[in-house]
Amino acid sequence: MDTLMIYWFRYLGKPHPPTKLSYEATAKSLTLSWAPGWDGGPPQTFTITYSTDGNKKTIPNIPESPDSTRISYKLTEGISAEKSYSVEIFAINSQGSSEVVLWEPITTP
């Protein structure tokens, strides 16, 4: 009797960076959206850093959404009218971090 054995190999690696960055700005919030890159195999989370006028905030451990094709996250802390914000994001998993990607500077109305 011949036995057929099938092996599955799963490559694990660092996640790819988020793509298709977009945003919606109001006087009191920034809603950021992106498409996640390949997760590298293990579960990934996202870290956003934003700054204005020398004040910098980091939001770690943003999970993937159930609709893994697009993720949105609303920032309200430290957001105010008529300010320009620098915003960056990267993905992270147990194998490492993706490259950092940046939104164009975002100005609130």
Chimera marker file (.cmm) of the C-alpha trace (Angstrom):
<marker_set name="trace">
<marker id="1" x="0.000" y="0.000" z="0.000" r="1" g="1" b="0" radius="0.5"/>
<marker id="2" x="1.409" y="3.377" z="-1.036" r="1" g="1" b="0" radius="0.5"/>
<marker id="3" x="0.990" y="6.328" z="1.280" r="1" g="1" b="0" radius="0.5"/>
<marker id="4" x="0.674" y="9.860" z="-0.011" r="1" g="1" b="0" radius="0.5"/>
<marker id="5" x="2.093" y="12.478" z="2.322" r="1" g="1" b="0" radius="0.5"/>
<marker id="6" x="1.448" y="16.153" z="1.795" r="1" g="1" b="0" radius="0.5"/>
<marker id="7" x="3.472" y="18.816" z="3.563" r="1" g="1" b="0" radius="0.5"/>
<marker id="8" x="2.499" y="22.462" z="3.795" r="1" g="1" b="0" radius="0.5"/>
<marker id="9" x="5.264" y="24.962" z="4.338" r="1" g="1" b="0" radius="0.5"/>
<marker id="10" x="4.387" y="28.396" z="5.515" r="1" g="1" b="0" radius="0.5"/>
<marker id="11" x="6.913" y="31.159" z="5.082" r="1" g="1" b="0" radius="0.5"/>
<marker id="12" x="6.998" y="33.568" z="7.993" r="1" g="1" b="0" radius="0.5"/>
<marker id="13" x="8.336" y="37.051" z="7.517" r="1" g="1" b="0" radius="0.5"/>
<marker id="14" x="7.958" y="40.699" z="8.353" r="1" g="1" b="0" radius="0.5"/>
<marker id="15" x="4.711" y="42.291" z="7.149" r="1" g="1" b="0" radius="0.5"/>
<marker id="16" x="4.581" y="44.474" z="4.077" r="1" g="1" b="0" radius="0.5"/>
<marker id="17" x="3.788" y="48.156" z="4.629" r="1" g="1" b="0" radius="0.5"/>
<marker id="18" x="0.240" y="49.524" z="4.418" r="1" g="1" b="0" radius="0.5"/>
<marker id="19" x="-0.846" y="50.971" z="1.061" r="1" g="1" b="0" radius="0.5"/>
<marker id="20" x="-3.639" y="53.140" z="-0.381" r="1" g="1" b="0" radius="0.5"/>
<marker id="21" x="-3.420" y="55.704" z="2.415" r="1" g="1" b="0" radius="0.5"/>
<marker id="22" x="-6.327" y="58.134" z="2.651" r="1" g="1" b="0" radius="0.5"/>
<marker id="23" x="-7.832" y="60.422" z="5.269" r="1" g="1" b="0" radius="0.5"/>
<marker id="24" x="-10.753" y="62.616" z="6.249" r="1" g="1" b="0" radius="0.5"/>
<marker id="25" x="-10.027" y="65.694" z="8.385" r="1" g="1" b="0" radius="0.5"/>
<marker id="26" x="-12.390" y="67.727" z="10.537" r="1" g="1" b="0" radius="0.5"/>
<marker id="27" x="-11.547" y="70.506" z="13.008" r="1" g="1" b="0" radius="0.5"/>
<marker id="28" x="-11.435" y="67.929" z="15.836" r="1" g="1" b="0" radius="0.5"/>
<marker id="29" x="-10.470" y="64.607" z="14.267" r="1" g="1" b="0" radius="0.5"/>
<marker id="30" x="-8.476" y="62.766" z="11.621" r="1" g="1" b="0" radius="0.5"/>
<marker id="31" x="-9.895" y="59.535" z="10.255" r="1" g="1" b="0" radius="0.5"/>
<marker id="32" x="-7.093" y="57.560" z="8.627" r="1" g="1" b="0" radius="0.5"/>
<marker id="33" x="-7.673" y="54.654" z="6.250" r="1" g="1" b="0" radius="0.5"/>
<marker id="34" x="-5.312" y="52.174" z="4.626" r="1" g="1" b="0" radius="0.5"/>
<marker id="35" x="-5.107" y="48.797" z="2.961" r="1" g="1" b="0" radius="0.5"/>
<marker id="36" x="-2.968" y="46.329" z="4.901" r="1" g="1" b="0" radius="0.5"/>
<marker id="37" x="-0.063" y="44.726" z="3.103" r="1" g="1" b="0" radius="0.5"/>
<marker id="38" x="0.748" y="41.005" z="3.295" r="1" g="1" b="0" radius="0.5"/>
<marker id="39" x="0.822" y="40.089" z="6.994" r="1" g="1" b="0" radius="0.5"/>
<marker id="40" x="3.945" y="37.937" z="6.777" r="1" g="1" b="0" radius="0.5"/>
<marker id="41" x="2.095" y="34.894" z="8.126" r="1" g="1" b="0" radius="0.5"/>
<marker id="42" x="1.637" y="35.773" z="11.823" r="1" g="1" b="0" radius="0.5"/>
<marker id="43" x="-1.102" y="38.189" z="12.932" r="1" g="1" b="0" radius="0.5"/>
<marker id="44" x="-0.173" y="41.836" z="12.432" r="1" g="1" b="0" radius="0.5"/>
<marker id="45" x="-1.068" y="45.085" z="14.152" r="1" g="1" b="0" radius="0.5"/>
<marker id="46" x="-0.407" y="48.677" z="13.157" r="1" g="1" b="0" radius="0.5"/>
<marker id="47" x="1.281" y="51.606" z="14.866" r="1" g="1" b="0" radius="0.5"/>
<marker id="48" x="0.430" y="55.209" z="13.991" r="1" g="1" b="0" radius="0.5"/>
<marker id="49" x="2.548" y="58.185" z="15.037" r="1" g="1" b="0" radius="0.5"/>
<marker id="50" x="1.312" y="61.729" z="14.499" r="1" g="1" b="0" radius="0.5"/>
<marker id="51" x="2.704" y="65.105" z="15.421" r="1" g="1" b="0" radius="0.5"/>
<marker id="52" x="2.153" y="68.845" z="15.190" r="1" g="1" b="0" radius="0.5"/>
<marker id="53" x="3.939" y="71.802" z="16.775" r="1" g="1" b="0" radius="0.5"/>
<marker id="54" x="6.529" y="69.497" z="18.353" r="1" g="1" b="0" radius="0.5"/>
<marker id="55" x="3.897" y="67.353" z="20.111" r="1" g="1" b="0" radius="0.5"/>
<marker id="56" x="4.136" y="63.691" z="19.122" r="1" g="1" b="0" radius="0.5"/>
<marker id="57" x="1.713" y="60.859" z="19.920" r="1" g="1" b="0" radius="0.5"/>
<marker id="58" x="1.982" y="57.155" z="19.149" r="1" g="1" b="0" radius="0.5"/>
<marker id="59" x="-0.946" y="54.740" z="18.951" r="1" g="1" b="0" radius="0.5"/>
<marker id="60" x="0.344" y="51.118" z="19.028" r="1" g="1" b="0" radius="0.5"/>
<marker id="61" x="-1.432" y="47.776" z="18.599" r="1" g="1" b="0" radius="0.5"/>
<marker id="62" x="-4.192" y="48.795" z="16.197" r="1" g="1" b="0" radius="0.5"/>
<marker id="63" x="-5.683" y="45.453" z="15.122" r="1" g="1" b="0" radius="0.5"/>
<marker id="64" x="-6.683" y="44.377" z="11.647" r="1" g="1" b="0" radius="0.5"/>
<marker id="65" x="-10.376" y="44.830" z="10.990" r="1" g="1" b="0" radius="0.5"/>
<marker id="66" x="-12.802" y="42.017" z="10.122" r="1" g="1" b="0" radius="0.5"/>
<marker id="67" x="-12.834" y="43.477" z="6.593" r="1" g="1" b="0" radius="0.5"/>
<marker id="68" x="-9.121" y="42.983" z="6.039" r="1" g="1" b="0" radius="0.5"/>
<marker id="69" x="-9.155" y="44.851" z="2.724" r="1" g="1" b="0" radius="0.5"/>
<marker id="70" x="-9.467" y="48.288" z="4.379" r="1" g="1" b="0" radius="0.5"/>
<marker id="71" x="-8.825" y="49.587" z="7.896" r="1" g="1" b="0" radius="0.5"/>
<marker id="72" x="-9.899" y="52.933" z="9.380" r="1" g="1" b="0" radius="0.5"/>
<marker id="73" x="-8.850" y="54.557" z="12.625" r="1" g="1" b="0" radius="0.5"/>
<marker id="74" x="-10.103" y="57.844" z="14.076" r="1" g="1" b="0" radius="0.5"/>
<marker id="75" x="-7.698" y="60.141" z="15.932" r="1" g="1" b="0" radius="0.5"/>
<marker id="76" x="-9.193" y="62.735" z="18.275" r="1" g="1" b="0" radius="0.5"/>
<marker id="77" x="-6.646" y="63.252" z="21.073" r="1" g="1" b="0" radius="0.5"/>
<marker id="78" x="-4.567" y="66.363" z="20.419" r="1" g="1" b="0" radius="0.5"/>
<marker id="79" x="-6.331" y="67.210" z="17.146" r="1" g="1" b="0" radius="0.5"/>
<marker id="80" x="-7.432" y="70.825" z="16.726" r="1" g="1" b="0" radius="0.5"/>
<marker id="81" x="-8.532" y="73.219" z="13.981" r="1" g="1" b="0" radius="0.5"/>
<marker id="82" x="-6.184" y="74.800" z="11.456" r="1" g="1" b="0" radius="0.5"/>
<marker id="83" x="-3.155" y="72.669" z="12.263" r="1" g="1" b="0" radius="0.5"/>
<marker id="84" x="-0.877" y="70.657" z="10.001" r="1" g="1" b="0" radius="0.5"/>
<marker id="85" x="-0.135" y="67.082" z="11.087" r="1" g="1" b="0" radius="0.5"/>
<marker id="86" x="2.605" y="64.675" z="10.092" r="1" g="1" b="0" radius="0.5"/>
<marker id="87" x="1.278" y="61.105" z="10.195" r="1" g="1" b="0" radius="0.5"/>
<marker id="88" x="3.107" y="57.819" z="9.681" r="1" g="1" b="0" radius="0.5"/>
<marker id="89" x="2.210" y="54.160" z="9.992" r="1" g="1" b="0" radius="0.5"/>
<marker id="90" x="3.884" y="50.757" z="9.980" r="1" g="1" b="0" radius="0.5"/>
<marker id="91" x="2.785" y="47.158" z="10.437" r="1" g="1" b="0" radius="0.5"/>
<marker id="92" x="4.324" y="44.815" z="12.990" r="1" g="1" b="0" radius="0.5"/>
<marker id="93" x="4.150" y="41.077" z="13.686" r="1" g="1" b="0" radius="0.5"/>
<marker id="94" x="6.225" y="38.538" z="15.614" r="1" g="1" b="0" radius="0.5"/>
<marker id="95" x="8.824" y="38.512" z="12.816" r="1" g="1" b="0" radius="0.5"/>
<marker id="96" x="9.478" y="42.277" z="12.738" r="1" g="1" b="0" radius="0.5"/>
<marker id="97" x="8.191" y="45.556" z="11.332" r="1" g="1" b="0" radius="0.5"/>
<marker id="98" x="7.370" y="46.834" z="7.864" r="1" g="1" b="0" radius="0.5"/>
<marker id="99" x="8.832" y="49.988" z="6.423" r="1" g="1" b="0" radius="0.5"/>
<marker id="100" x="7.260" y="53.204" z="7.695" r="1" g="1" b="0" radius="0.5"/>
<marker id="101" x="4.951" y="54.988" z="5.243" r="1" g="1" b="0" radius="0.5"/>
<marker id="102" x="3.688" y="58.554" z="5.531" r="1" g="1" b="0" radius="0.5"/>
<marker id="103" x="0.566" y="60.397" z="4.603" r="1" g="1" b="0" radius="0.5"/>
<marker id="104" x="1.104" y="63.723" z="2.885" r="1" g="1" b="0" radius="0.5"/>
<marker id="105" x="0.905" y="66.467" z="5.572" r="1" g="1" b="0" radius="0.5"/>
<marker id="106" x="-2.741" y="66.729" z="6.710" r="1" g="1" b="0" radius="0.5"/>
<marker id="107" x="-4.230" y="70.108" z="7.621" r="1" g="1" b="0" radius="0.5"/>
<marker id="108" x="-7.434" y="70.335" z="9.628" r="1" g="1" b="0" radius="0.5"/>
<marker id="109" x="-10.049" y="72.890" z="8.580" r="1" g="1" b="0" radius="0.5"/>
<link id1="1" id2="2" r="1" g="1" b="0" radius="0.2"/>
<link id1="2" id2="3" r="1" g="1" b="0" radius="0.2"/>
<link id1="3" id2="4" r="1" g="1" b="0" radius="0.2"/>
<link id1="4" id2="5" r="1" g="1" b="0" radius="0.2"/>
<link id1="5" id2="6" r="1" g="1" b="0" radius="0.2"/>
<link id1="6" id2="7" r="1" g="1" b="0" radius="0.2"/>
<link id1="7" id2="8" r="1" g="1" b="0" radius="0.2"/>
<link id1="8" id2="9" r="1" g="1" b="0" radius="0.2"/>
<link id1="9" id2="10" r="1" g="1" b="0" radius="0.2"/>
<link id1="10" id2="11" r="1" g="1" b="0" radius="0.2"/>
<link id1="11" id2="12" r="1" g="1" b="0" radius="0.2"/>
<link id1="12" id2="13" r="1" g="1" b="0" radius="0.2"/>
<link id1="13" id2="14" r="1" g="1" b="0" radius="0.2"/>
<link id1="14" id2="15" r="1" g="1" b="0" radius="0.2"/>
<link id1="15" id2="16" r="1" g="1" b="0" radius="0.2"/>
<link id1="16" id2="17" r="1" g="1" b="0" radius="0.2"/>
<link id1="17" id2="18" r="1" g="1" b="0" radius="0.2"/>
<link id1="18" id2="19" r="1" g="1" b="0" radius="0.2"/>
<link id1="19" id2="20" r="1" g="1" b="0" radius="0.2"/>
<link id1="20" id2="21" r="1" g="1" b="0" radius="0.2"/>
<link id1="21" id2="22" r="1" g="1" b="0" radius="0.2"/>
<link id1="22" id2="23" r="1" g="1" b="0" radius="0.2"/>
<link id1="23" id2="24" r="1" g="1" b="0" radius="0.2"/>
<link id1="24" id2="25" r="1" g="1" b="0" radius="0.2"/>
<link id1="25" id2="26" r="1" g="1" b="0" radius="0.2"/>
<link id1="26" id2="27" r="1" g="1" b="0" radius="0.2"/>
<link id1="27" id2="28" r="1" g="1" b="0" radius="0.2"/>
<link id1="28" id2="29" r="1" g="1" b="0" radius="0.2"/>
<link id1="29" id2="30" r="1" g="1" b="0" radius="0.2"/>
<link id1="30" id2="31" r="1" g="1" b="0" radius="0.2"/>
<link id1="31" id2="32" r="1" g="1" b="0" radius="0.2"/>
<link id1="32" id2="33" r="1" g="1" b="0" radius="0.2"/>
<link id1="33" id2="34" r="1" g="1" b="0" radius="0.2"/>
<link id1="34" id2="35" r="1" g="1" b="0" radius="0.2"/>
<link id1="35" id2="36" r="1" g="1" b="0" radius="0.2"/>
<link id1="36" id2="37" r="1" g="1" b="0" radius="0.2"/>
<link id1="37" id2="38" r="1" g="1" b="0" radius="0.2"/>
<link id1="38" id2="39" r="1" g="1" b="0" radius="0.2"/>
<link id1="39" id2="40" r="1" g="1" b="0" radius="0.2"/>
<link id1="40" id2="41" r="1" g="1" b="0" radius="0.2"/>
<link id1="41" id2="42" r="1" g="1" b="0" radius="0.2"/>
<link id1="42" id2="43" r="1" g="1" b="0" radius="0.2"/>
<link id1="43" id2="44" r="1" g="1" b="0" radius="0.2"/>
<link id1="44" id2="45" r="1" g="1" b="0" radius="0.2"/>
<link id1="45" id2="46" r="1" g="1" b="0" radius="0.2"/>
<link id1="46" id2="47" r="1" g="1" b="0" radius="0.2"/>
<link id1="47" id2="48" r="1" g="1" b="0" radius="0.2"/>
<link id1="48" id2="49" r="1" g="1" b="0" radius="0.2"/>
<link id1="49" id2="50" r="1" g="1" b="0" radius="0.2"/>
<link id1="50" id2="51" r="1" g="1" b="0" radius="0.2"/>
<link id1="51" id2="52" r="1" g="1" b="0" radius="0.2"/>
<link id1="52" id2="53" r="1" g="1" b="0" radius="0.2"/>
<link id1="53" id2="54" r="1" g="1" b="0" radius="0.2"/>
<link id1="54" id2="55" r="1" g="1" b="0" radius="0.2"/>
<link id1="55" id2="56" r="1" g="1" b="0" radius="0.2"/>
<link id1="56" id2="57" r="1" g="1" b="0" radius="0.2"/>
<link id1="57" id2="58" r="1" g="1" b="0" radius="0.2"/>
<link id1="58" id2="59" r="1" g="1" b="0" radius="0.2"/>
<link id1="59" id2="60" r="1" g="1" b="0" radius="0.2"/>
<link id1="60" id2="61" r="1" g="1" b="0" radius="0.2"/>
<link id1="61" id2="62" r="1" g="1" b="0" radius="0.2"/>
<link id1="62" id2="63" r="1" g="1" b="0" radius="0.2"/>
<link id1="63" id2="64" r="1" g="1" b="0" radius="0.2"/>
<link id1="64" id2="65" r="1" g="1" b="0" radius="0.2"/>
<link id1="65" id2="66" r="1" g="1" b="0" radius="0.2"/>
<link id1="66" id2="67" r="1" g="1" b="0" radius="0.2"/>
<link id1="67" id2="68" r="1" g="1" b="0" radius="0.2"/>
<link id1="68" id2="69" r="1" g="1" b="0" radius="0.2"/>
<link id1="69" id2="70" r="1" g="1" b="0" radius="0.2"/>
<link id1="70" id2="71" r="1" g="1" b="0" radius="0.2"/>
<link id1="71" id2="72" r="1" g="1" b="0" radius="0.2"/>
<link id1="72" id2="73" r="1" g="1" b="0" radius="0.2"/>
<link id1="73" id2="74" r="1" g="1" b="0" radius="0.2"/>
<link id1="74" id2="75" r="1" g="1" b="0" radius="0.2"/>
<link id1="75" id2="76" r="1" g="1" b="0" radius="0.2"/>
<link id1="76" id2="77" r="1" g="1" b="0" radius="0.2"/>
<link id1="77" id2="78" r="1" g="1" b="0" radius="0.2"/>
<link id1="78" id2="79" r="1" g="1" b="0" radius="0.2"/>
<link id1="79" id2="80" r="1" g="1" b="0" radius="0.2"/>
<link id1="80" id2="81" r="1" g="1" b="0" radius="0.2"/>
<link id1="81" id2="82" r="1" g="1" b="0" radius="0.2"/>
<link id1="82" id2="83" r="1" g="1" b="0" radius="0.2"/>
<link id1="83" id2="84" r="1" g="1" b="0" radius="0.2"/>
<link id1="84" id2="85" r="1" g="1" b="0" radius="0.2"/>
<link id1="85" id2="86" r="1" g="1" b="0" radius="0.2"/>
<link id1="86" id2="87" r="1" g="1" b="0" radius="0.2"/>
<link id1="87" id2="88" r="1" g="1" b="0" radius="0.2"/>
<link id1="88" id2="89" r="1" g="1" b="0" radius="0.2"/>
<link id1="89" id2="90" r="1" g="1" b="0" radius="0.2"/>
<link id1="90" id2="91" r="1" g="1" b="0" radius="0.2"/>
<link id1="91" id2="92" r="1" g="1" b="0" radius="0.2"/>
<link id1="92" id2="93" r="1" g="1" b="0" radius="0.2"/>
<link id1="93" id2="94" r="1" g="1" b="0" radius="0.2"/>
<link id1="94" id2="95" r="1" g="1" b="0" radius="0.2"/>
<link id1="95" id2="96" r="1" g="1" b="0" radius="0.2"/>
<link id1="96" id2="97" r="1" g="1" b="0" radius="0.2"/>
<link id1="97" id2="98" r="1" g="1" b="0" radius="0.2"/>
<link id1="98" id2="99" r="1" g="1" b="0" radius="0.2"/>
<link id1="99" id2="100" r="1" g="1" b="0" radius="0.2"/>
<link id1="100" id2="101" r="1" g="1" b="0" radius="0.2"/>
<link id1="101" id2="102" r="1" g="1" b="0" radius="0.2"/>
<link id1="102" id2="103" r="1" g="1" b="0" radius="0.2"/>
<link id1="103" id2="104" r="1" g="1" b="0" radius="0.2"/>
<link id1="104" id2="105" r="1" g="1" b="0" radius="0.2"/>
<link id1="105" id2="106" r="1" g="1" b="0" radius="0.2"/>
<link id1="106" id2="107" r="1" g="1" b="0" radius="0.2"/>
<link id1="107" id2="108" r="1" g="1" b="0" radius="0.2"/>
<link id1="108" id2="109" r="1" g="1" b="0" radius="0.2"/>
</marker_set>
